[in-house]
């Protein structure tokens, strides 16, 4: 597990500011966009600031989160945003695999994690790295929750184990720049011998995705494929999250830039809705990529129960 020092790394007195930039970064996260400089203030950042501030304030109306301090709600918003962005990129990898009939050597779920991590690392900004830190943190906390609940690992699942997925993200970060992420590797206790192989893992993942997507990049003379966006009703307490994502217009930004970068063979839909289960998935027969509001709520409760305690330097007992 990550140490207290890593928890301190995740602290910030400017959580809302970073969360704003994470949302704005969605415009650059997809398929070959150029790097974003950390010191550059994106156009319209004031509007995004207002939107995210409204989101943070709205969280106090959720009965499951009302006991959190405003600072914790801000950090929770950052955590949820980072993890939902990673989940969206992960599912876009499944979408691309199906739509372009891409070859997959190995487990597709691992390849989708690679896609999300590589795209973020190629951006090369402080803020894109922040999304990956939050995603790795999410898997570490999920592993901790399973330990406390006494849940046994499901070795038959198509996904890797939570702790494995967390360490794989860390490994790809280390592989992309070992000196930059040396502290992260140490703090998460990534073994030195594993760190030695991480550059090879990153290079293979990066080269593989670049090669299979290159033939499908949209030319300047090609029309954009229509990608529809739907924000469904958030039932019960989930309406807090529905309103939040409508406010920041996450799907709109992703849809616009996805259509701009790749020549998709047919229109499809990005949607958020109440699903009745915690999930994010690409449904090929319906041509829909769905993020469930229950997933955002689960990330929020994961941070509330485990992340907030770590941020305060408190150790939670686990079985």
C-alpha positions in Angstrom: 0.0 0.0 0.0 1.0 3.6 -0.4 2.7 5.1 2.6 1.7 8.2 4.5 4.2 10.2 2.5 2.3 9.3 -0.7 -0.9 10.5 1.0 0.9 13.8 1.7 1.9 13.9 -2.0 -1.8 13.8 -2.8 -2.6 16.8 -0.6 -2.9 20.2 -2.1 -4.1 23.6 -1.1 -5.3 24.1 -4.6 -7.5 21.0 -5.1 -10.3 22.9 -6.9 -7.8 24.6 -9.2 -6.3 21.2 -10.2 -9.8 19.7 -10.6 -10.6 22.5 -13.0 -7.6 21.7 -15.0 -8.4 18.0 -15.0 -11.7 18.8 -16.6 -10.1 21.2 -19.2 -7.5 18.5 -19.9 -10.2 16.2 -21.2 -9.9 18.2 -24.4 -6.4 17.1 -24.8 -6.4 13.5 -23.5 -7.4 11.8 -26.6 -5.5 10.2 -29.5 -2.4 12.2 -30.3 -3.2 15.7 -28.9 -0.1 17.8 -28.2 1.3 18.5 -24.8 -0.2 21.0 -22.4 2.1 23.2 -20.5 1.4 23.2 -16.8 1.9 26.9 -16.5 -0.5 27.8 -19.3 -4.0 29.0 -18.2 -6.5 27.5 -20.7 -9.1 29.8 -22.2 -12.3 29.9 -20.3 -10.7 28.6 -17.1 -12.8 31.2 -15.1 -16.0 29.6 -16.3 -14.7 26.1 -15.4 -13.6 27.4 -12.0 -17.2 28.6 -11.4 -18.6 25.2 -12.5 -16.3 23.2 -10.3 -16.8 25.4 -7.3 -20.6 24.9 -7.8 -20.0 21.1 -7.9 -18.0 21.2 -4.7 -20.7 23.2 -2.9 -23.4 20.8 -4.2 -21.7 17.9 -2.5 -22.8 19.2 0.9 -26.4 18.4 -0.1 -25.6 14.7 -0.4 -26.5 13.0 2.9 -23.6 10.6 2.5 -21.1 13.4 2.1 -22.4 16.2 4.3 -20.1 15.4 7.2 -17.0 16.1 5.2 -15.3 19.4 5.5 -15.3 21.7 2.5 -11.6 20.9 2.0 -12.3 17.2 2.0 -15.2 17.7 -0.5 -12.8 19.6 -2.8 -10.3 16.7 -2.6 -13.1 14.2 -3.1 -14.1 16.1 -6.2 -10.6 15.8 -7.5 -10.4 12.1 -6.7 -13.8 11.3 -8.4 -12.9 13.4 -11.5 -9.5 11.8 -12.0 -11.0 8.3 -11.6 -13.9 9.0 -13.9 -11.6 10.4 -16.6 -9.4 7.3 -16.4 -12.5 5.1 -16.6 -13.8 7.0 -19.6 -10.4 6.6 -21.4 -10.3 2.9 -20.5 -13.8 2.4 -22.1 -12.8 4.4 -25.2 -10.0 1.8 -25.7 -12.7 -0.9 -25.8 -14.7 1.2 -28.2 -11.7 1.7 -30.5 -10.8 -2.0 -30.3 -14.3 -3.0 -31.5 -14.9 -0.2 -34.0 -11.6 -0.5 -35.8 -11.3 -4.3 -35.3 -7.9 -3.9 -33.6 -5.8 -6.9 -32.7 -5.3 -7.5 -29.0 -2.5 -9.8 -27.8 -3.2 -10.5 -24.2 -6.1 -9.5 -22.0 -8.1 -6.7 -23.4 -8.7 -5.1 -20.0 -5.0 -4.8 -19.5 -4.6 -3.2 -22.9 -7.4 -0.7 -22.1 -5.6 0.3 -18.9 -2.4 0.7 -21.0 -4.3 2.9 -23.5 -5.6 5.2 -20.7 -2.2 5.5 -19.0 -0.2 6.0 -22.2 -2.5 8.8 -23.5 -2.2 10.6 -20.2 1.6 10.2 -20.0 2.0 11.4 -23.6 0.4 14.7 -22.5 3.3 15.1 -20.2 1.8 17.8 -17.9 1.6 18.0 -14.2 -2.2 17.7 -14.5 -2.3 14.7 -16.7 0.0 12.9 -14.3 -2.4 13.9 -11.5 -5.2 11.9 -13.2 -2.9 8.8 -13.1 -2.0 9.4 -9.5 -5.7 9.6 -8.6 -6.4 6.4 -10.6 -3.6 4.5 -9.0 -4.8 5.8 -5.6 -8.3 4.6 -6.4 -7.1 1.0 -7.0 -5.0 1.1 -3.9 -8.0 2.3 -1.8 -10.2 -0.3 -3.4 -7.8 -3.0 -2.4 -7.7 -1.7 1.1 -11.5 -1.7 1.3 -11.6 -5.3 0.1 -9.1 -6.2 2.9 -11.3 -4.6 5.5 -14.5 -6.1 4.2 -12.9 -9.6 4.1 -13.5 -9.9 0.3 -11.5 -12.6 -1.3 -9.7 -11.9 -4.6 -11.6 -13.1 -7.7 -8.8 -14.8 -9.7 -11.2 -15.7 -12.4 -12.2 -12.1 -13.2 -11.3 -10.7 -16.6 -9.7 -7.7 -14.9 -6.5 -7.8 -12.9 -6.6 -7.5 -9.2 -7.0 -4.0 -7.8 -3.5 -3.8 -6.3 -2.0 -5.1 -9.6 -3.8 -2.5 -11.6 -2.6 0.2 -9.2 1.0 -1.0 -9.5 0.8 -1.3 -13.3 -0.2 2.4 -13.5 2.8 3.3 -11.3 5.1 1.1 -13.4 4.1 2.8 -16.6 4.7 6.2 -15.0 8.1 5.0 -13.9 8.8 3.5 -17.3 8.0 6.8 -19.0 10.4 8.8 -16.8 12.2 7.0 -14.0 13.8 10.0 -12.4 10.5 12.1 -12.4 8.5 9.3 -10.7 11.3 7.8 -8.5 9.6 9.1 -5.3 6.3 7.6 -6.4 7.9 4.2 -7.0 9.6 4.3 -3.6 6.4 5.5 -1.8 4.3 2.7 -3.3 7.1 0.2 -2.6 7.4 -0.8 -6.2 10.4 -3.3 -6.0 13.6 -2.1 -7.6 13.8 -5.2 -9.8 10.3 -4.4 -11.2 11.3 -0.8 -11.8 14.0 -2.1 -14.1 11.5 -3.6 -16.4 9.0 -0.7 -16.4 10.7 1.3 -19.3 10.2 -1.8 -21.5 6.6 -2.1 -20.5 5.9 1.6 -21.2 7.7 1.5 -24.6 5.8 -1.6 -25.7 2.4 -0.3 -24.6 3.0 3.1 -26.2 4.4 1.8 -29.5 1.6 -0.8 -29.8 -1.3 1.6 -29.4 0.4 4.2 -31.7 0.8 1.6 -34.4 -2.7 0.2 -34.4 -4.4 3.7 -34.2 -2.3 5.4 -36.8 -4.3 4.2 -39.9 -7.5 5.5 -38.3 -6.5 9.0 -37.6 -8.9 11.5 -39.2 -7.5 13.5 -42.1 -8.2 17.3 -42.4 -10.5 16.6 -45.4 -12.5 13.9 -43.7 -15.9 14.7 -42.1 -16.2 14.2 -38.3 -18.2 11.3 -37.1 -21.2 12.2 -35.0 -20.8 11.3 -31.4 -24.0 12.0 -29.4 -23.9 12.9 -25.7 -26.6 12.0 -23.1 -26.8 12.9 -19.4 -29.6 10.7 -17.9 -31.5 11.3 -14.7 -29.7 10.7 -11.5 -32.2 8.8 -9.3 -32.2 9.6 -5.6 -28.9 10.7 -4.2 -27.3 10.1 -7.6 -28.8 13.4 -8.9 -25.9 15.2 -7.1 -23.5 13.5 -9.5 -25.8 13.9 -12.5 -25.9 17.7 -11.9 -22.2 17.8 -11.4 -21.3 16.2 -14.7 -23.9 18.2 -16.6 -22.3 21.3 -15.1 -18.7 20.4 -16.2 -19.9 18.9 -19.5 -17.3 16.2 -19.4 -18.9 14.1 -22.1 -19.3 17.0 -24.4 -15.6 17.9 -24.3 -14.6 14.2 -24.8 -17.0 13.7 -27.7 -15.8 16.8 -29.6 -12.2 15.9 -29.4 -12.7 12.2 -30.0 -14.6 13.0 -33.2 -11.9 15.4 -34.2 -8.9 13.0 -33.8 -10.2 9.7 -35.2 -12.2 8.6 -38.3 -14.8 6.5 -36.6 -16.6 4.2 -38.9 -20.1 5.0 -37.6 -21.8 7.3 -35.1 -22.0 6.3 -31.4 -23.1 7.7 -28.1 -21.4 8.7 -24.8 -23.9 8.6 -21.9 -24.1 8.9 -18.2 -27.1 7.4 -16.4 -28.4 5.6 -13.4 -27.7 1.9 -14.1 -28.7 0.1 -10.9 -25.1 -1.2 -10.7 -21.6 0.2 -10.3 -20.2 0.1 -13.9 -18.7 1.7 -16.9 -18.8 -0.2 -20.2 -18.9 0.0 -24.0 -22.1 -1.8 -25.3 -21.3 -2.6 -29.0 -24.8 -3.7 -30.0 -26.3 -0.4 -28.7 -23.3 1.7 -29.9 -23.1 3.3 -26.5 -20.3 4.0 -24.0 -22.0 4.2 -20.6 -20.6 5.6 -17.4 -22.9 4.9 -14.5 -23.5 7.5 -11.8 -23.2 4.7 -9.3 -19.5 4.5 -10.3 -19.0 8.2 -9.4 -20.9 7.6 -6.1 -18.7 4.6 -5.3 -15.5 6.6 -5.9 -16.9 9.3 -3.6 -17.7 6.8 -0.8 -14.3 5.1 -1.3 -12.6 8.5 -0.7 -14.9 9.3 2.2 -14.2 6.0 4.0 -10.5 5.6 3.2 -8.9 8.5 1.3 -10.0 11.2 3.7 -8.5 9.3 6.7 -5.2 8.9 4.8 -5.1 12.5 3.9 -5.3 13.4 7.6 -2.4 11.0 8.3 -4.7 8.5 10.1 -4.1 4.8 9.8 -7.2 2.7 9.4 -7.1 -0.8 10.8 -7.7 -3.6 8.2 -8.2 -7.3 8.7 
